[in-house]
């Protein structure tokens, strides 16, 4: 039996607490092994706009759905109001479930029972009123549950569909139509199954979004663990519960605006038939300007603080412009203008921005989500102690870790981390804390990171998607090839893409990533040419450097450089030109680019290059594949010495410079960028 709420959220309700404790202790007797419980969830708006909340909901394979109230209904007024609310809630849940054709027998009946009961130990005796069972003691409750147990059990696929509908995860993704493929060894079949697997929330995601926000919260996990999805659903439910509250959802990447708005809308409409009120729930960029709203700009405007543009702030503190702007603002008294603030992509923000959000928000009700280990040299984020320092808040109300990665199969993720850190060649970075390995979904099963220790780290099955691993071996999931001839590499890539399409994948399920910057144009043009000759359309992101194109287009294979592929993903990924990332030995930057390329793959990845450098990569990658899902190495004196070099600081400096360039380019038109580059050319000739 899974309890999808944290104990502290229902412990104050003595009736609910004793009821849940009773079910836990009698789980086997009442056949509740495959059941889910939800406290103060789900919530819906009725036709009059009034909020209806299920005090407790039980979904069980044996019992169907039971909606519970813990109200004391001894008085006639309470009795009528409670029964009316239960009937209204039952009616809304019934109508929502009936919309899902997978859950209904006919236009008027469901494939499982839906019952309502009132349980309160202060009721003098058990009775029935207006068709609702009102139960006063656990003996009668047990008898009622055992009576319901006599019905036929809900099958697995139906149970999963039912949970998805109630929990709101139907708002995440709609599986693409890939034809009627029944062969479970076909990639198209497996891709569709992966989408079905993604469409349900795991236990940590549920506990992250179901309950109300009462103070500072943090949500963290690897990229692909569902933080944006959880944050969007949490924002939608918060707006549903508090329609008059001023809510902000802020983020770093400007292009995410439409995606976030679409996600929040889809989730909100799982529980109300209207769109959110965007005047109350603002999707707002972090910085802002005199023409575009932003959290920092609003803070300055409301508190009469001089606003610093990027150029102003960067002149004062090059490389840390936004940190300087936010830190300067925090030197003033800040008024609380929001009731809730949701911060996405927290890893991209300076600590000062999180502090600014905390100051702007009433009762510290911010939710801060960030990627753990976004790059192989970003192994630390601001501590909660430093973020909350100087505020009236002593700690987090919730610190939620999402252990499961939904983006990459276990085989790809473990291999990518092994290659990124250099465990099977020369280690360039390492995590020595067992707790941190645990936080990113691994277990250190051997060694303590002392000199001479043999270290063994494992990624458990439950922390990755299982579908692809059930149908394909790890050598089918990841393949690396080294060629003596460039033409052979192009043929290898194109032939396998054509086979992917024959295997049921859609062209847009496929992504080619070039990691050889010098020859990127040639690679992509040659691949484009071969695929076009075979009637396969391509979306060559690199063909026009100054236009902004959709990364993925229906019925087109995506062709991209590694730099434009960041933040995107596809089921089948081809990483070409890997020889360019191996000179005498791969640097931190080169390993990080390889890590980024591999982790674009949601299903399968083929890696290729030419010459001796590609062969050296092949040896290292093949070793990582063979040892996965484990990582094994010896923590030696050489490793300890290597980690004292300034290699990490160099990589971080380059990352900051890249971020500054991204921010500058985001404010320029394509024409301005071209003029700027032409001016640079002229200067170089002088």
C-alpha positions in Angstrom: 0.0 0.0 0.0 1.5 3.3 -1.0 0.7 6.4 1.0 1.2 9.4 -1.4 1.3 12.1 1.3 3.9 12.8 3.9 2.9 11.8 7.5 3.3 15.4 8.8 0.5 16.6 6.5 -2.2 14.4 8.0 -0.9 13.7 11.5 -2.8 16.7 12.9 -6.1 15.1 11.7 -6.6 12.5 14.4 -9.4 10.7 12.6 -7.4 10.5 9.3 -4.2 9.5 11.2 -5.8 6.7 13.1 -7.6 5.5 9.9 -4.4 5.4 7.9 -2.5 3.7 10.8 -5.2 1.1 10.9 -5.0 0.3 7.2 -1.2 0.1 7.5 -1.4 -2.5 10.3 -4.2 -4.5 8.6 -2.9 -4.2 5.0 -2.6 -8.0 4.4 -5.9 -8.9 6.1 -7.8 -6.3 4.0 -5.9 -7.2 0.8 -4.6 -3.6 0.4 -1.2 -4.7 -1.0 -1.8 -3.0 -4.3 -3.5 0.2 -3.2 -2.7 3.9 -3.2 -3.9 6.5 -0.6 -4.1 10.2 -1.0 -4.8 12.8 1.7 -6.5 16.1 0.8 -6.3 15.0 -2.8 -7.6 15.1 -5.5 -9.1 18.6 -5.7 -11.6 19.9 -8.2 -13.6 23.0 -9.0 -17.4 22.4 -9.4 -19.6 24.3 -11.9 -20.0 27.2 -9.4 -16.3 27.5 -9.0 -16.3 26.1 -5.5 -13.4 23.9 -4.4 -14.0 20.3 -3.6 -11.3 18.3 -1.8 -11.3 14.6 -1.1 -10.2 14.2 2.5 -8.9 10.8 1.7 -9.0 8.7 -1.4 -8.3 5.0 -1.7 -7.6 3.4 -5.0 -7.2 -0.4 -4.8 -7.1 -3.3 -7.3 -9.5 -5.2 -5.0 -11.7 -2.3 -3.7 -11.9 0.1 -6.7 -12.2 3.7 -5.6 -13.3 4.8 -2.1 -13.8 8.5 -1.3 -13.7 9.2 2.4 -14.8 12.0 4.8 -13.8 12.2 8.4 -16.5 14.7 9.4 -18.6 14.2 12.5 -22.1 13.9 11.2 -24.0 13.5 14.4 -25.8 16.8 13.9 -28.3 17.0 11.0 -26.7 20.1 9.5 -23.3 18.5 9.4 -24.8 15.3 8.0 -26.5 17.0 5.1 -23.6 19.2 4.2 -21.1 16.3 4.4 -23.3 14.0 2.3 -23.9 16.7 -0.3 -20.2 17.4 -0.6 -19.4 13.7 -1.0 -22.1 13.2 -3.6 -20.8 16.2 -5.6 -17.2 15.0 -5.3 -18.3 11.5 -6.4 -20.2 13.0 -9.3 -17.2 15.0 -10.5 -14.7 12.1 -10.2 -17.1 9.8 -11.9 -17.6 12.2 -14.9 -13.8 12.7 -15.2 -13.1 9.0 -15.2 -15.9 8.4 -17.7 -14.2 10.6 -20.2 -11.4 8.1 -20.4 -12.6 5.4 -22.7 -10.1 2.9 -21.3 -11.9 3.2 -17.9 -15.5 2.8 -18.9 -17.7 -0.2 -19.7 -20.3 2.0 -21.5 -21.2 5.7 -21.7 -22.7 5.4 -18.2 -20.7 2.8 -16.3 -17.1 2.3 -15.2 -15.1 -0.9 -15.1 -14.7 -0.7 -11.3 -16.6 0.4 -8.2 -16.7 3.9 -7.0 -18.0 4.3 -3.4 -18.2 7.0 -0.7 -18.0 6.5 3.1 -17.8 8.6 6.2 -15.6 7.4 9.0 -15.5 9.0 12.4 -15.0 7.3 15.7 -17.2 9.9 17.5 -20.3 8.7 15.6 -22.5 6.8 18.1 -23.1 3.9 15.7 -22.6 2.7 12.1 -25.5 3.6 9.8 -26.4 4.4 6.2 -27.7 7.7 5.0 -28.7 8.7 1.5 -26.8 5.7 0.2 -23.6 6.6 2.0 -22.1 4.3 4.6 -21.3 6.1 7.8 -18.9 4.0 9.9 -18.1 4.5 13.6 -15.5 1.8 14.4 -12.8 -0.3 12.8 -14.6 -3.6 13.2 -17.4 -2.4 10.9 -14.8 -0.8 8.6 -13.0 -4.1 8.2 -16.3 -5.9 7.4 -17.1 -3.3 4.8 -13.7 -3.5 3.1 -13.9 -7.3 3.1 -17.3 -7.1 1.5 -15.9 -4.9 -1.3 -13.0 -7.3 -1.7 -15.4 -9.9 -3.2 -15.4 -8.0 -6.6 -13.0 -9.0 -9.4 -9.5 -7.5 -9.3 -8.6 -4.6 -11.6 -6.0 -5.7 -14.1 -2.6 -4.0 -14.2 -3.0 -1.8 -17.3 -6.4 -0.6 -16.1 -5.0 0.2 -12.6 -2.1 2.2 -14.1 -4.5 4.1 -16.3 -6.8 4.8 -13.3 -3.8 6.1 -11.2 -2.7 8.3 -14.1 -6.1 9.9 -14.5 -6.6 10.6 -10.8 -3.0 11.9 -10.2 -3.1 14.2 -13.2 -0.2 12.7 -15.1 -2.4 12.4 -18.2 -1.3 16.1 -18.6 2.3 15.0 -19.2 2.4 13.4 -22.6 0.2 11.8 -25.2 1.9 8.8 -26.8 2.6 9.3 -30.5 0.9 7.2 -33.1 3.5 4.9 -34.5 1.2 2.4 -36.2 0.0 -0.9 -34.9 3.3 -2.5 -33.8 3.0 -5.7 -31.8 6.6 -7.0 -32.0 8.2 -6.1 -28.7 11.7 -6.1 -30.3 10.7 -3.3 -32.6 12.0 0.1 -31.6 8.7 1.8 -32.4 6.9 -0.6 -30.0 9.4 0.1 -27.2 9.3 3.9 -27.8 5.5 3.9 -27.3 5.9 1.7 -24.2 8.4 4.2 -22.8 5.9 7.0 -23.2 3.3 4.9 -21.3 5.8 4.3 -18.6 6.6 8.0 -18.4 2.9 8.8 -18.1 2.7 7.7 -14.4 4.3 9.5 -11.4 6.7 7.8 -9.0 6.3 8.0 -5.3 8.8 10.8 -4.8 7.2 12.9 -7.5 3.7 12.4 -5.9 5.0 13.5 -2.5 6.6 16.5 -4.1 3.4 18.0 -5.6 0.3 16.7 -3.7 0.5 18.6 -0.5 0.2 22.3 0.1 3.2 24.6 0.5 3.7 26.1 3.9 7.3 27.3 3.7 10.6 27.0 1.7 10.9 23.8 -0.4 13.6 22.3 -2.5 13.2 19.7 -5.3 16.4 18.2 -6.7 17.5 15.4 -9.0 19.4 14.6 -12.1 18.3 16.2 -15.4 15.4 14.2 -16.7 14.0 13.3 -13.3 10.8 15.3 -13.9 11.4 18.4 -11.9 9.8 20.8 -14.4 6.8 18.5 -14.7 6.4 18.3 -10.9 6.9 22.1 -10.5 4.3 22.8 -13.2 1.7 20.5 -11.6 2.5 21.9 -8.1 1.9 25.4 -9.5 -1.3 24.4 -11.2 -2.7 22.8 -7.9 -1.6 25.8 -5.8 -3.5 28.1 -8.2 -6.5 25.8 -8.0 -6.5 25.8 -4.2 -5.7 29.6 -3.9 -7.3 31.4 -6.9 -6.8 34.8 -5.4 -3.1 34.3 -4.5 -0.4 36.0 -6.5 1.8 33.3 -7.9 5.0 33.5 -10.0 6.7 30.7 -12.0 10.2 31.8 -13.0 12.9 30.1 -15.0 16.3 30.8 -16.8 15.8 29.7 -20.5 13.6 32.2 -22.3 12.5 29.6 -24.9 10.8 27.5 -22.1 8.0 30.0 -21.7 5.5 28.3 -24.1 6.4 24.8 -22.8 5.8 25.8 -19.2 2.5 27.5 -20.0 1.3 24.5 -21.9 2.3 22.1 -19.1 0.6 24.2 -16.4 -2.6 24.5 -18.6 -2.8 20.8 -19.2 -2.4 20.0 -15.6 -4.8 22.6 -14.4 -7.5 21.3 -16.8 -7.2 17.9 -15.2 -9.1 19.4 -12.3 -11.0 22.3 -13.7 -12.7 22.8 -17.1 -11.2 26.3 -17.4 -7.8 27.7 -18.2 -5.7 29.2 -15.3 -6.1 32.9 -14.6 -2.8 34.2 -16.0 -3.2 37.5 -14.2 -2.8 35.6 -10.9 -0.4 32.8 -12.0 2.4 34.6 -13.9 5.0 32.8 -16.0 7.8 35.3 -15.7 11.4 35.4 -16.6 14.0 35.9 -13.9 15.7 39.2 -15.0 13.3 41.2 -17.1 13.8 44.6 -18.7 12.0 47.9 -19.2 9.9 46.2 -21.9 9.6 42.7 -20.5 8.5 41.7 -17.0 10.8 39.8 -14.8 11.2 38.9 -11.1 14.2 41.1 -10.6 12.7 44.0 -12.6 9.5 43.8 -10.5 11.5 43.8 -7.3 13.2 47.0 -8.4 10.0 48.7 -9.6 7.9 47.9 -6.5 10.7 48.8 -4.1 11.9 51.9 -5.9 15.4 50.4 -6.5 17.4 51.4 -9.6 17.1 48.7 -12.2 20.4 47.3 -13.7 20.3 46.1 -17.3 22.7 43.2 -18.3 25.2 45.6 -19.7 25.1 47.9 -16.6 25.6 44.9 -14.2 28.2 43.2 -16.4 30.2 46.4 -16.5 30.2 46.5 -12.7 30.9 42.7 -12.3 32.0 41.0 -15.5 31.0 37.3 -15.6 28.6 37.6 -12.6 26.1 40.3 -13.9 22.9 38.8 -12.5 24.5 38.0 -9.2 25.6 41.6 -8.9 22.2 42.9 -9.8 20.3 40.7 -7.3 22.9 41.3 -4.5 22.6 45.1 -5.0 18.8 44.9 -4.8 19.0 42.9 -1.6 20.9 45.7 0.1 17.5 47.4 0.2 14.3 46.6 2.1 12.2 44.2 -0.1 8.4 44.2 0.0 6.6 40.8 -0.2 4.6 41.0 -3.4 3.9 37.3 -4.1 2.2 34.6 -2.1 4.1 31.8 -3.9 7.1 31.6 -6.2 8.2 28.6 -8.2 11.8 28.6 -9.4 12.8 26.3 -12.2 16.3 25.7 -13.5 17.6 26.8 -10.1 21.1 25.5 -10.9 21.5 28.3 -13.5 20.8 31.1 -10.9 23.1 32.7 -8.4 22.3 32.3 -4.8 21.4 35.9 -4.6 18.4 35.4 -6.9 17.0 32.6 -4.7 17.4 35.0 -1.7 15.6 37.7 -3.6 12.7 35.4 -4.3 12.6 34.4 -0.7 12.4 38.1 0.3 9.6 38.8 -2.3 7.4 35.9 -1.1 5.1 35.8 1.9 5.8 33.2 4.5 8.8 32.0 2.5 6.6 29.9 0.2 9.1 29.4 -2.6 9.8 26.1 -4.3 13.3 25.8 -5.8 14.0 23.1 -8.3 17.4 22.4 -9.7 19.5 19.8 -11.5 22.0 17.8 -9.6 25.2 17.3 -11.6 24.1 19.2 -14.7 27.7 18.9 -16.0 30.5 16.7 -14.8 32.3 19.7 -13.2 29.2 21.1 -11.5 29.0 18.9 -8.4 28.0 21.5 -5.8 25.1 23.9 -5.5 24.4 26.6 -2.9 23.7 25.1 0.5 20.3 25.6 2.1 22.1 27.2 5.1 23.6 29.9 2.9 20.4 30.5 1.0 18.4 30.9 4.2 21.1 32.8 6.0 19.9 36.2 7.2 16.2 35.3 6.7 13.6 34.4 9.4 13.5 30.8 8.1 15.4 28.2 10.0 15.2 25.4 7.4 13.3 23.8 4.6 9.7 22.6 5.1 10.4 20.0 2.4 13.6 18.8 0.7 12.6 16.3 -2.0 15.0 14.2 -4.0 13.8 12.7 -7.3 16.0 9.6 -7.7 14.5 8.2 -10.9 15.8 9.4 -14.3 13.1 9.3 -17.0 15.3 10.6 -19.8 17.9 7.9 -20.2 18.0 4.1 -19.8 20.2 3.0 -17.0 22.8 1.6 -19.4 23.3 5.0 -21.2 23.3 7.1 -18.0 25.9 5.0 -16.2 28.1 4.8 -19.3 27.8 8.6 -19.7 28.8 9.3 -16.1 31.7 6.8 -16.4 33.0 8.6 -19.6 32.3 12.0 -18.2 34.3 11.5 -15.1 37.0 9.5 -16.9 36.8 6.5 -14.6 38.4 4.1 -17.1 41.2 6.4 -18.4 42.3 9.4 -16.4 39.8 10.7 -13.8 39.2 14.4 -14.2 36.6 14.8 -11.5 35.0 12.8 -8.8 32.3 12.7 -6.1 33.7 11.4 -2.9 30.6 11.7 -0.7 28.4 8.5 -0.5 25.4 10.7 0.3 25.8 12.7 -2.9 26.0 9.5 -4.9 22.8 8.4 -3.2 21.1 11.7 -4.0 21.7 11.3 -7.7 20.3 7.8 -7.7 23.4 5.6 -7.1 24.6 3.3 -4.3 28.2 3.0 -3.2 28.4 -0.7 -2.6 32.2 -1.0 -2.0 34.9 1.4 -0.7 35.1 4.6 1.3 37.2 6.8 -1.1 40.4 6.3 0.9 43.7 5.9 -0.9 43.9 2.3 -2.3 40.2 1.6 -2.0 38.5 -0.3 -4.7 35.3 1.7 -5.4 32.1 0.1 -6.7 29.0 2.2 -7.4 25.7 0.8 -8.7 22.6 2.4 -10.2 19.6 0.4 -9.0 16.9 -0.7 -11.5 14.2 1.3 -9.8 16.0 4.6 -10.5 15.7 4.3 -14.3 13.1 3.5 -16.8 12.8 -0.3 -17.2 11.0 -0.7 -20.5 14.0 -0.6 -22.9 16.2 -2.7 -20.6 13.6 -5.5 -20.7 13.7 -5.7 -24.5 17.2 -4.9 -25.5 20.7 -5.9 -24.2 23.1 -3.2 -23.2 25.2 -3.7 -26.3 22.1 -3.1 -28.4 21.3 0.0 -26.5 24.8 1.5 -26.8 27.1 0.9 -29.7 30.4 2.5 -30.5 32.3 2.1 -33.8 35.7 3.4 -35.1 36.2 3.7 -38.8 39.3 4.2 -41.0 37.3 6.2 -43.5 35.0 9.1 -43.2 32.7 7.8 -45.9 32.1 4.6 -44.0 31.1 6.5 -40.9 28.5 8.4 -42.9 27.1 5.2 -44.4 27.0 3.5 -41.0 25.0 6.4 -39.6 22.6 6.7 -42.5 22.0 3.0 -42.9 21.1 2.7 -39.2 18.8 5.7 -39.3 16.9 4.0 -42.2 16.7 0.8 -40.2 15.3 2.7 -37.2 12.5 4.0 -39.4 11.8 0.5 -40.7 11.8 -0.6 -37.1 8.9 1.7 -36.3 10.5 4.9 -35.1 9.3 8.2 -36.5 11.8 10.4 -38.2 11.4 13.0 -35.4 12.4 10.2 -32.9 15.9 10.4 -34.4 18.7 12.9 -33.7 22.2 13.2 -35.2 24.7 15.1 -33.0 28.0 16.2 -34.4 30.7 16.8 -31.8 33.4 17.7 -34.3 33.0 21.5 -34.5 35.5 22.0 -37.3 33.8 19.6 -39.7 30.2 20.0 -38.4 28.9 21.5 -41.6 30.3 18.8 -43.8 29.0 16.0 -41.5 25.5 17.4 -41.4 25.3 18.2 -45.1 26.6 14.8 -46.1 24.2 12.9 -43.8 21.4 15.2 -45.1 22.3 14.3 -48.7 22.3 10.6 -48.2 19.0 10.6 -46.2 17.3 12.8 -48.8 18.3 10.4 -51.5 16.4 7.8 -49.5 13.3 10.0 -49.2 13.9 10.9 -45.5 13.4 14.6 -44.7 15.8 16.3 -42.4 15.7 19.3 -40.1 19.3 20.6 -40.3 19.6 23.0 -37.3 23.0 24.1 -38.4 22.1 25.0 -42.0 21.2 28.6 -41.0 23.3 29.7 -38.0 21.3 32.9 -37.5 17.7 31.7 -37.8 15.8 30.3 -34.8 14.2 27.0 -35.9 12.1 24.5 -34.0 14.5 21.8 -32.9 12.1 18.9 -33.7 9.8 18.9 -36.7 7.3 16.2 -37.4 8.4 13.7 -40.0 12.0 15.0 -40.0 15.2 13.6 -38.7 17.0 16.3 -36.6 20.6 17.1 -37.5 22.4 19.3 -34.9 25.7 20.3 -33.4 26.4 19.3 -29.8 25.9 23.0 -28.7 22.4 23.3 -30.1 21.4 19.8 -28.9 21.8 20.8 -25.2 18.4 20.6 -23.5 16.9 18.4 -26.2 16.5 14.7 -26.6 15.4 11.9 -28.9 14.8 8.2 -28.7 17.6 7.2 -31.1 20.7 9.4 -31.1 23.8 9.2 -33.4 26.9 10.9 -32.0 29.4 11.4 -34.9 32.9 12.8 -35.1 34.0 11.6 -31.6 37.7 11.6 -32.8 37.6 15.4 -32.5 37.1 15.1 -28.7 40.3 13.1 -28.1 43.6 14.7 -28.6 46.4 13.5 -26.3 43.8 12.8 -23.7 40.2 14.1 -23.3 40.0 17.3 -21.3 37.2 18.1 -18.9 35.5 20.1 -21.6 35.7 17.2 -24.1 34.4 14.7 -21.6 31.6 17.0 -20.7 30.6 17.4 -24.3 30.6 13.6 -24.7 28.5 13.3 -21.5 26.0 15.8 -22.9 25.8 14.0 -26.3 25.2 10.6 -24.7 22.5 11.8 -22.3 20.4 13.2 -25.2 19.3 9.6 -25.9 16.0 8.3 -24.4 16.4 4.9 -26.0 19.4 4.0 -28.1 22.7 5.7 -28.9 25.3 4.9 -31.6 28.7 6.6 -31.3 31.2 6.8 -34.1 34.4 8.5 -35.4 37.4 7.9 -37.5 41.1 7.0 -36.9 43.1 6.3 -33.8 41.3 8.8 -31.6 38.0 7.1 -32.2 39.6 3.7 -31.5 40.8 5.0 -28.1 37.3 6.2 -27.3 35.9 2.8 -28.4 38.1 1.0 -25.9 37.1 3.2 -23.0 33.4 3.3 -23.9 33.2 -0.5 -24.5 34.7 -1.0 -21.0 32.2 1.3 -19.4 29.3 -0.6 -21.2 30.6 -3.9 -20.1 30.8 -2.8 -16.4 27.5 -1.0 -16.4 25.2 -0.7 -14.4 28.2 -0.5 -12.1 31.1 1.9 -12.0 34.4 0.4 -10.7 37.8 2.0 -10.2 40.6 2.2 -7.7 41.0 5.4 -5.7 44.7 5.9 -6.0 47.3 8.6 -5.0 47.4 9.6 -8.7 43.7 10.3 -8.7 44.0 12.4 -5.5 46.9 14.4 -7.1 45.1 14.9 -10.4 42.1 16.4 -8.6 44.2 19.1 -7.1 44.9 20.7 -10.5 43.1 23.8 -11.7 41.2 21.9 -14.4 37.8 22.4 -12.8 38.2 26.1 -12.3 39.2 26.4 -16.0 36.1 24.5 -17.1 33.8 26.6 -14.8 35.3 29.8 -16.2 34.6 28.7 -19.8 31.1 27.7 -18.7 30.5 31.2 -17.3 31.9 32.8 -20.5 29.5 30.7 -22.5 26.6 31.8 -20.4 27.5 35.5 -20.8 27.6 35.0 -24.6 24.2 33.2 -24.5 22.7 36.1 -22.5 24.1 38.7 -24.9 22.9 36.9 -28.0 19.5 36.4 -26.6 19.0 40.2 -26.6 20.2 40.7 -30.2 18.4 40.2 -33.5 20.0 37.9 -36.2 20.9 41.1 -38.2 22.7 42.6 -35.1 24.6 39.4 -34.6 25.7 39.3 -38.2 26.8 43.0 -38.0 28.7 42.3 -34.8 30.6 39.3 -36.4 31.4 41.4 -39.5 32.9 44.1 -37.2 34.9 41.5 -35.4 36.4 40.3 -38.7 37.4 43.8 -39.6 39.1 44.3 -36.2 41.1 41.0 -36.7 42.5 42.3 -40.0 43.9 45.4 -38.4 
